Amino acid sequence: MANWSDPRSDSPAGMAGFGGATAARGAAYDAGLRKYMLSVYNYMASGVLLTGIVALLFANSGMAYSVFAGPGILKYIVMFAPLAFVMVLSFGINRLSTGAAQALYWAYAAVMGVSLSYIFLAYTGTSIAQTFFATAAAFAGLSLWGYTTKKDLSGFGTFLIMGVVGLFVASLINIFMKSNAMSLVISGVGVLLFAGLTAYDTQKIKSIYAHVAGTDMMGKSVVMGALNLYLDFINMFLFLLRLFGDRR
């Protein structure tokens, strides 16, 4: 085999051309990543907005009072209905089309609004607004840190997820115990866990882009990333509201 090499590769001009191509690819990757993350944040923020609008309209219509103050199991169905959407999206995302995943996400955000409409019956409008903006500020800071930090947060993932499972079990137990002290502890721990998950999920979503860029999974990845950040935001908001909200 002939030992042939392109002389341009050994020349300063050739090296400059190689470096320029690498820089161009890096710039294109960064631009694609920014567009990808912006799509995730847009979906997440739009979902939160839809949830808030539906919750407010449902509460003001009087239907929220009828559902949550009335007898029967309807209130429990409404409260746990969003969980079904999360399960379908989480475990069925590979079998869903991008359009179906997007439709389920918007449906989930709307159903969550119905489920969360009770907060307008339990807390004052002022405390809800204050807690929302405090959550938004905390979320923005934590997500920005997760996006920019050089520290690998993957090691915290298992710990945080186990903490959420433990928090769920403790919450179920406290439904029967009705302990105010335990409720405060659960809310405090919940804020810390979902604050950590906000940074962790942001970094994970950023790292996933390298695997889905240019593939059919990119659209669905945007939806799942938005869903994860949406859940972090909503849960942090609810735990903060339970800690600092003024009840009616």
Secondary structure, 3 states (H helix, E strand, C coil): CCCCCCHHHCCHHHHHHHHHHHHHHHHHHHHHHHHHHHHHHHHHHHHHHHHHHHHHHHHHCCHHHHHHHCCCCHHHHHHHHHHHHHHHHHHHCCCCCHHHHHHHHHHHHHHHHHHHCCHHHHECHHHHHHHHHHHHHHHHHHHHHHHHCCCCCHHHHHHHHHHHHHHHHHHHHHHHHCCHHHHHHHHHHHHHHHHHHHHHHHHHHHHHHHHHCCCCCHHHHHHHHHHHHHHHHHHHHHHHHHHHCCEC
